[in-house]
Amino acid sequence: MWLIRQTQWQVVARTGDTESGKVLRWTYDSHDEAEAMVGRLLRSETAGRWREQQSGPPPHQGRSAGGDSS
């Protein structure tokens, strides 16, 4: 018998508007890796266009954009 705990961190970013935008996701095994991606996104050329999202769950549609997919 095994009791296994798996923890993954997911970064979700939406590009474009709510109706026509794409949802990008990156999955990481460590919190540090996920935070590093958030930092890269905030420093990117589009960083001035980030805005705070309304409360609620992140969008469900989209595709994985990289990171650790295990």
Backbone as JSON Lines, residues from 0, in Angstrom:
{"i":0,"aa":"M","n":[0.85,-1.16,0.0],"ca":[0.0,0.0,0.0],"c":[0.9,1.23,0.0]}
{"i":1,"aa":"W","n":[0.49,2.25,-0.76],"ca":[1.22,3.51,-0.8],"c":[0.26,4.66,-0.59]}
{"i":2,"aa":"L","n":[0.71,5.63,0.14],"ca":[-0.02,6.88,0.27],"c":[0.89,7.94,-0.33]}
{"i":3,"aa":"I","n":[0.47,8.52,-1.45],"ca":[1.33,9.4,-2.21],"c":[0.72,10.8,-2.25]}
{"i":4,"aa":"R","n":[1.54,11.79,-1.95],"ca":[1.1,13.17,-2.06],"c":[1.89,13.82,-3.19]}
{"i":5,"aa":"Q","n":[1.2,14.43,-4.12],"ca":[1.85,15.13,-5.22],"c":[1.42,16.59,-5.18]}
{"i":6,"aa":"T","n":[2.39,17.47,-5.21],"ca":[2.1,18.9,-5.22],"c":[2.7,19.5,-6.47]}
{"i":7,"aa":"Q","n":[1.88,20.21,-7.21],"ca":[2.36,20.93,-8.38],"c":[1.83,22.36,-8.3]}
{"i":8,"aa":"W","n":[2.6,23.27,-8.83],"ca":[2.22,24.67,-8.89],"c":[1.91,25.01,-10.32]}
{"i":9,"aa":"Q","n":[0.84,25.75,-10.53],"ca":[0.44,26.11,-11.89],"c":[0.33,27.62,-12.01]}
{"i":10,"aa":"V","n":[0.97,28.16,-13.05],"ca":[0.87,29.57,-13.38],"c":[-0.1,29.68,-14.55]}
{"i":11,"aa":"V","n":[-1.12,30.52,-14.41],"ca":[-2.12,30.7,-15.45],"c":[-2.11,32.16,-15.87]}
{"i":12,"aa":"A","n":[-1.97,32.41,-17.16],"ca":[-1.99,33.78,-17.69],"c":[-2.94,33.83,-18.87]}
{"i":13,"aa":"R","n":[-3.68,34.9,-18.94],"ca":[-4.6,35.08,-20.06],"c":[-4.07,36.23,-20.92]}
{"i":14,"aa":"T","n":[-4.0,36.02,-22.22],"ca":[-3.61,37.06,-23.15],"c":[-4.83,37.49,-23.94]}
{"i":15,"aa":"G","n":[-4.98,38.77,-24.18],"ca":[-6.15,39.25,-24.9],"c":[-7.32,39.45,-23.97]}
{"i":16,"aa":"D","n":[-8.49,39.68,-24.55],"ca":[-9.67,39.92,-23.73],"c":[-10.35,38.61,-23.34]}
{"i":17,"aa":"T","n":[-11.37,38.72,-22.55],"ca":[-12.07,37.54,-22.04],"c":[-12.69,36.7,-23.15]}
{"i":18,"aa":"E","n":[-13.21,37.35,-24.17],"ca":[-13.9,36.63,-25.24],"c":[-12.95,35.95,-26.22]}
{"i":19,"aa":"S","n":[-11.88,36.64,-26.61],"ca":[-11.02,36.11,-27.68],"c":[-9.61,35.77,-27.22]}
{"i":20,"aa":"G","n":[-9.31,35.96,-25.96],"ca":[-7.96,35.72,-25.47],"c":[-7.63,34.25,-25.29]}
{"i":21,"aa":"K","n":[-6.34,33.99,-25.23],"ca":[-5.85,32.63,-24.99],"c":[-5.47,32.48,-23.52]}
{"i":22,"aa":"V","n":[-5.61,31.3,-23.01],"ca":[-5.19,30.99,-21.65],"c":[-3.94,30.13,-21.75]}
{"i":23,"aa":"L","n":[-2.89,30.58,-21.1],"ca":[-1.62,29.84,-21.09],"c":[-1.39,29.31,-19.69]}
{"i":24,"aa":"R","n":[-0.86,28.09,-19.61],"ca":[-0.6,27.45,-18.32],"c":[0.79,26.84,-18.31]}
{"i":25,"aa":"W","n":[1.45,26.98,-17.19],"ca":[2.74,26.34,-16.97],"c":[2.64,25.59,-15.65]}
{"i":26,"aa":"T","n":[3.13,24.36,-15.61],"ca":[3.07,23.54,-14.41],"c":[4.48,23.25,-13.93]}
{"i":27,"aa":"Y","n":[4.69,23.42,-12.62],"ca":[6.02,23.23,-12.02],"c":[5.91,22.37,-10.77]}
{"i":28,"aa":"D","n":[6.98,21.7,-10.47],"ca":[7.01,20.86,-9.27],"c":[7.37,21.65,-8.01]}
{"i":29,"aa":"S","n":[7.99,22.83,-8.18],"ca":[8.38,23.6,-6.99],"c":[7.8,25.01,-7.03]}
{"i":30,"aa":"H","n":[7.55,25.54,-5.85],"ca":[7.05,26.9,-5.7],"c":[8.05,27.9,-6.27]}
{"i":31,"aa":"D","n":[9.33,27.69,-6.04],"ca":[10.36,28.6,-6.55],"c":[10.35,28.7,-8.07]}
{"i":32,"aa":"E","n":[10.19,27.55,-8.75],"ca":[10.13,27.56,-10.22],"c":[8.9,28.33,-10.71]}
{"i":33,"aa":"A","n":[7.77,28.13,-10.05],"ca":[6.54,28.82,-10.45],"c":[6.67,30.32,-10.22]}
{"i":34,"aa":"E","n":[7.22,30.72,-9.1],"ca":[7.41,32.15,-8.83],"c":[8.4,32.77,-9.81]}
{"i":35,"aa":"A","n":[9.4,32.01,-10.23],"ca":[10.35,32.52,-11.23],"c":[9.62,32.81,-12.54]}
{"i":36,"aa":"M","n":[8.68,31.96,-12.93],"ca":[7.91,32.21,-14.15],"c":[7.05,33.45,-13.99]}
{"i":37,"aa":"V","n":[6.41,33.62,-12.84],"ca":[5.62,34.83,-12.6],"c":[6.5,36.06,-12.75]}
{"i":38,"aa":"G","n":[7.7,36.0,-12.2],"ca":[8.64,37.12,-12.33],"c":[9.0,37.39,-13.78]}
{"i":39,"aa":"R","n":[9.25,36.32,-14.55],"ca":[9.57,36.5,-15.98],"c":[8.4,37.14,-16.72]}
{"i":40,"aa":"L","n":[7.19,36.71,-16.41],"ca":[6.01,37.3,-17.07],"c":[5.87,38.78,-16.72]}
{"i":41,"aa":"L","n":[6.08,39.12,-15.45],"ca":[5.95,40.51,-15.04],"c":[7.04,41.41,-15.65]}
{"i":42,"aa":"R","n":[8.2,40.84,-15.94],"ca":[9.29,41.62,-16.55],"c":[9.23,41.62,-18.07]}
{"i":43,"aa":"S","n":[8.32,40.87,-18.66],"ca":[8.26,40.77,-20.12],"c":[7.8,42.09,-20.74]}
{"i":44,"aa":"E","n":[7.88,42.17,-22.05],"ca":[7.49,43.39,-22.76],"c":[6.02,43.73,-22.55]}
{"i":45,"aa":"T","n":[5.2,42.76,-22.23],"ca":[3.77,43.02,-22.02],"c":[3.46,43.32,-20.56]}
{"i":46,"aa":"A","n":[4.5,43.44,-19.73],"ca":[4.28,43.63,-18.29],"c":[3.42,44.84,-17.99]}
{"i":47,"aa":"G","n":[3.53,45.9,-18.77],"ca":[2.73,47.09,-18.53],"c":[1.25,46.87,-18.79]}
{"i":48,"aa":"R","n":[0.9,45.73,-19.39],"ca":[-0.5,45.46,-19.71],"c":[-1.14,44.45,-18.77]}
{"i":49,"aa":"W","n":[-0.44,44.03,-17.74],"ca":[-1.02,43.11,-16.77],"c":[-2.02,43.89,-15.92]}
{"i":50,"aa":"R","n":[-3.08,43.23,-15.53],"ca":[-4.01,43.86,-14.62],"c":[-4.54,42.82,-13.64]}
{"i":51,"aa":"E","n":[-5.0,43.28,-12.51],"ca":[-5.51,42.38,-11.5],"c":[-6.81,41.74,-11.98]}
{"i":52,"aa":"Q","n":[-6.95,40.45,-11.74],"ca":[-8.15,39.72,-12.14],"c":[-9.18,39.78,-11.02]}
{"i":53,"aa":"Q","n":[-10.43,39.66,-11.4],"ca":[-11.51,39.57,-10.41],"c":[-11.33,38.29,-9.62]}
{"i":54,"aa":"S","n":[-11.85,38.26,-8.41],"ca":[-11.73,37.04,-7.61],"c":[-12.49,35.91,-8.29]}
{"i":55,"aa":"G","n":[-12.11,34.74,-7.98],"ca":[-12.73,33.56,-8.57],"c":[-11.67,32.65,-9.13]}
{"i":56,"aa":"P","n":[-12.08,31.5,-9.62],"ca":[-11.11,30.53,-10.13],"c":[-10.5,31.01,-11.46]}
{"i":57,"aa":"P","n":[-9.3,30.54,-11.77],"ca":[-8.71,30.88,-13.07],"c":[-9.5,30.21,-14.19]}
{"i":58,"aa":"P","n":[-9.33,30.7,-15.42],"ca":[-10.04,30.11,-16.55],"c":[-9.64,28.65,-16.76]}
{"i":59,"aa":"H","n":[-10.56,27.85,-17.3],"ca":[-10.32,26.42,-17.47],"c":[-9.83,26.05,-18.86]}
{"i":60,"aa":"Q","n":[-10.2,26.76,-19.88],"ca":[-9.76,26.39,-21.22],"c":[-8.31,26.82,-21.41]}
{"i":61,"aa":"G","n":[-7.68,26.31,-22.44],"ca":[-6.31,26.73,-22.72],"c":[-5.42,25.56,-22.99]}
{"i":62,"aa":"R","n":[-4.13,25.88,-23.06],"ca":[-3.16,24.84,-23.35],"c":[-1.97,25.02,-22.43]}
{"i":63,"aa":"S","n":[-1.23,23.98,-22.26],"ca":[-0.01,24.06,-21.49],"c":[1.06,24.73,-22.32]}
{"i":64,"aa":"A","n":[1.77,25.65,-21.72],"ca":[2.78,26.4,-22.47],"c":[4.19,25.98,-22.09]}
{"i":65,"aa":"G","n":[4.33,24.96,-21.3],"ca":[5.69,24.52,-20.97],"c":[5.79,24.15,-19.51]}
{"i":66,"aa":"G","n":[6.99,24.31,-19.0],"ca":[7.24,23.93,-17.62],"c":[7.36,22.43,-17.51]}
{"i":67,"aa":"D","n":[7.24,21.97,-16.32],"ca":[7.36,20.54,-16.06],"c":[6.0,19.91,-16.19]}
{"i":68,"aa":"S","n":[5.84,19.06,-17.17],"ca":[4.53,18.46,-17.44],"c":[4.36,17.09,-16.8]}
{"i":69,"aa":"S","n":[5.24,16.73,-15.85],"ca":[5.11,15.41,-15.22],"c":[4.0,15.4,-14.2]}
